[in-house]
Amino acid sequence: MKTHNYSRREFVGMSAAAGASLAANTLGPLPPHLVPDPGAVAASDRVRFGMIGVGMQGSGLLSQAITLPGVECAAACDLYDGRHTLAREIVRADLPVTRRYQELLDNKEIDCIVAAVPDHWHKQVVVDAVSAGKDIYCEKPMSHSAADGVAMVDAAKRSGRIVQIGSQRVSSQVCAKAKELIAQGTLGDLMLVEGWLGRNDPTGAWEYPPPPDLSPKNLDWDTWQGTVPKRPFDPFIFARWRCWKEYGTGVAGDLLVHLVSGMMFMLGINAPPKQASAVGGIRRWKDGRNMPDVQAVVYDYDGLPVYMRLNLGTEMPETYRIQGSKGLLEVTGSALTLTPQSGKDQYPSYYTGSYPRALRQAYLAKWHEENDPKMGQPVTMPETISFSGPDFDDIRPHQWTFFEAVRTRKPVVEDVVFGHHAALACHMANESYFRRGAVSWDEATKTIKG
Ligand SMILES: NC(=O)c1ccc[n+]([C@@H]2O[C@H](COP(=O)([O-])OP(=O)(O)OC[C@H]3O[C@@H](n4cnc5c(N)ncnc54)[C@H](O)[C@@H]3O)[C@@H](O)[C@H]2O)c1
């Protein structure tokens, strides 16, 4: 992915020169590679996609994708007939719909697939799609297990098809700005990264209301369950699958994966953590779920400590604090704030209070001589700089990147390897939580070890 040259105006406050203590900047227009140009696509270059999974996320992806220039939905697939109706409401009344995604993969008129199925179906859909010669945009977390991720990477590499995973932080303008600032060395040496997200409502905790008409008549419940041990029809599992490890990947795969993907993008990391250690529990939503609703994890990213917290019992807006020897960068949904730090003493060392008077006075005189502002000369003040922009829920540009890659065959940033590495961090957090001990990724055996 190309990087964008931001205007000088956006960097004008970056120098350590004297000035106001707080400079506020608005992020400029989207970088060119993330802007759909309505006139840029020839009719012959139209991308026709098949949609697999038209649920909560899939219906949003579908609605947005069809507004992109040169992008057309050719057919949709879901196991629940109510979502056939929904797909036709979104796209057009005569949109071909099916319960069998293989029909979309066999359709030569379809160039690529957009898939938003529950996590336990990701591997099969991606492997089948790339094996059938289709590029695929698959929702995050890429995999439901480390082994699934390994199989997906193998299949994608064998096929040479484009795979993009749907963690849209990678297409966020705010994260792109943070990435640029970090790459310029603004933070100095990285010390520690923190990230957190909290929610405090039933919907945020995945207690979704199942569609009232759902029944085995209009849903292929058997296929929905995939290879998971079969259970009688349960509309709550259908709607709230994230609560159970058999189908979902917990707060790690649902939410942490966004924090991790965004961090990997901003810091230029494309590797799993060396080690993960997580604690947590089911502290608030005792509704029969088997995945924690609170989880805190400490990672070792090649020496860089990364501390991430997910909490479904207290609302806390998604935030990163990226800490370096030259300052602090705080990144939120629509803004970032850079607070430079000199790394030098701002005051005489309080330790010298323990000196006898003569030594103390000599130290103080020398310190003030060397550090006090000189009369008649400008005072250098550290400058806090803030940038604000659109919310970094950048699904539309993220989808645009994928469709452009399908057209141009240019590689995407969040490819199958990046997606695998981000998902591994989540699987390691879950493994550590369940094993109650630190875990590491063993590349030789491609397994998580205790
Ligand atoms: N990027 C984001 O911000 C974001 C947000 C929400 C969800 N997601 C991801 O999107 C995916 C879907 O989540 P959701 O909330 O939309 O789930 P959902 O349960 O609302 O929808 C999933 C749909 O997939 C269908 N489906 C399941 N198996 C299928 C199969 N084999 N063939 C065809 N259709 C099948 C189901 O019938 C259902 O309609 C998940 O991986 C989730 O993590 C991403």
The ligand as an SDF file (V2000), in Angstrom:
LIG
                    3D

 44 48  0  0  0  0  0  0  0  0999 V2000
  -14.7720   -5.8300   11.1130 N   0  0  0  0  0  0  0  0  0  0  0  0
  -15.6560   -5.5950   12.0610 C   0  0  0  0  0  0  0  0  0  0  0  0
  -15.6910   -4.5330   12.6760 O   0  0  0  0  0  0  0  0  0  0  0  0
  -16.6690   -6.6500   12.3840 C   0  0  0  0  0  0  0  0  0  0  0  0
  -17.8470   -6.3140   13.0610 C   0  0  0  0  0  0  0  0  0  0  0  0
  -18.7730   -7.3340   13.3250 C   0  0  0  0  0  0  0  0  0  0  0  0
  -18.5040   -8.6340   12.9310 C   0  0  0  0  0  0  0  0  0  0  0  0
  -17.3450   -8.9260   12.2880 N   0  0  0  0  0  0  0  0  0  0  0  0
  -17.0560  -10.3110   11.8840 C   0  0  0  0  0  0  0  0  0  0  0  0
  -17.9550  -10.6880   10.8590 O   0  0  0  0  0  0  0  0  0  0  0  0
  -18.2380  -12.0800   10.9500 C   0  0  0  0  0  0  0  0  0  0  0  0
  -19.7380  -12.2790   11.0010 C   0  0  0  0  0  0  0  0  0  0  0  0
  -20.2390  -11.6820   12.1860 O   0  0  0  0  0  0  0  0  0  0  0  0
  -21.7640  -11.2530   12.3090 P   0  0  0  0  0  0  0  0  0  0  0  0
  -21.9310  -10.5220   13.5560 O   0  0  0  0  0  0  0  0  0  0  0  0
  -22.1990  -10.6310   11.0260 O   0  0  0  0  0  0  0  0  0  0  0  0
  -22.4730  -12.6910   12.4370 O   0  0  0  0  0  0  0  0  0  0  0  0
  -23.9950  -13.0250   12.1430 P   0  0  0  0  0  0  0  0  0  0  0  0
  -24.2930  -14.2450   12.9170 O   0  0  0  0  0  0  0  0  0  0  0  0
  -24.8470  -11.8170   12.3490 O   0  0  0  0  0  0  0  0  0  0  0  0
  -24.0270  -13.3280   10.5860 O   0  0  0  0  0  0  0  0  0  0  0  0
  -23.3570  -14.4340   10.0370 C   0  0  0  0  0  0  0  0  0  0  0  0
  -24.2000  -14.9620    8.8870 C   0  0  0  0  0  0  0  0  0  0  0  0
  -23.4540  -15.9970    8.2510 O   0  0  0  0  0  0  0  0  0  0  0  0
  -24.3650  -17.0290    7.8990 C   0  0  0  0  0  0  0  0  0  0  0  0
  -23.6020  -18.2750    7.7280 N   0  0  0  0  0  0  0  0  0  0  0  0
  -23.0280  -19.0280    8.6910 C   0  0  0  0  0  0  0  0  0  0  0  0
  -22.4100  -20.0680    8.1250 N   0  0  0  0  0  0  0  0  0  0  0  0
  -22.6070  -19.9700    6.7960 C   0  0  0  0  0  0  0  0  0  0  0  0
  -22.2280  -20.7630    5.6990 C   0  0  0  0  0  0  0  0  0  0  0  0
  -21.5120  -21.8670    5.8480 N   0  0  0  0  0  0  0  0  0  0  0  0
  -22.6270  -20.3960    4.4610 N   0  0  0  0  0  0  0  0  0  0  0  0
  -23.3860  -19.2850    4.2860 C   0  0  0  0  0  0  0  0  0  0  0  0
  -23.7680  -18.4830    5.2900 N   0  0  0  0  0  0  0  0  0  0  0  0
  -23.3850  -18.8330    6.5430 C   0  0  0  0  0  0  0  0  0  0  0  0
  -25.3600  -17.0810    9.0170 C   0  0  0  0  0  0  0  0  0  0  0  0
  -26.5500  -17.6970    8.6310 O   0  0  0  0  0  0  0  0  0  0  0  0
  -25.5110  -15.5960    9.3570 C   0  0  0  0  0  0  0  0  0  0  0  0
  -26.5910  -15.0070    8.6630 O   0  0  0  0  0  0  0  0  0  0  0  0
  -17.5130  -12.5800   12.1900 C   0  0  0  0  0  0  0  0  0  0  0  0
  -16.3020  -13.1870   11.8320 O   0  0  0  0  0  0  0  0  0  0  0  0
  -17.2460  -11.3380   12.9880 C   0  0  0  0  0  0  0  0  0  0  0  0
  -16.1000  -11.4220   13.7980 O   0  0  0  0  0  0  0  0  0  0  0  0
  -16.4450   -7.9570   12.0010 C   0  0  0  0  0  0  0  0  0  0  0  0
  1  2  1  0
  2  3  2  0
  2  4  1  0
  4  5  1  0
  4 44  2  0
  5  6  2  0
  6  7  1  0
  7  8  2  0
  8  9  1  0
  8 44  1  0
  9 10  1  0
  9 42  1  0
 10 11  1  0
 11 12  1  0
 11 40  1  0
 12 13  1  0
 13 14  1  0
 14 15  2  0
 14 16  1  0
 14 17  1  0
 17 18  1  0
 18 19  2  0
 18 20  1  0
 18 21  1  0
 21 22  1  0
 22 23  1  0
 23 24  1  0
 23 38  1  0
 24 25  1  0
 25 26  1  0
 25 36  1  0
 26 27  1  0
 26 35  1  0
 27 28  2  0
 28 29  1  0
 29 30  1  0
 29 35  2  0
 30 31  1  0
 30 32  2  0
 32 33  1  0
 33 34  2  0
 34 35  1  0
 36 37  1  0
 36 38  1  0
 38 39  1  0
 40 41  1  0
 40 42  1  0
 42 43  1  0
M  CHG  2   8   1  16  -1
M  END
$$$$
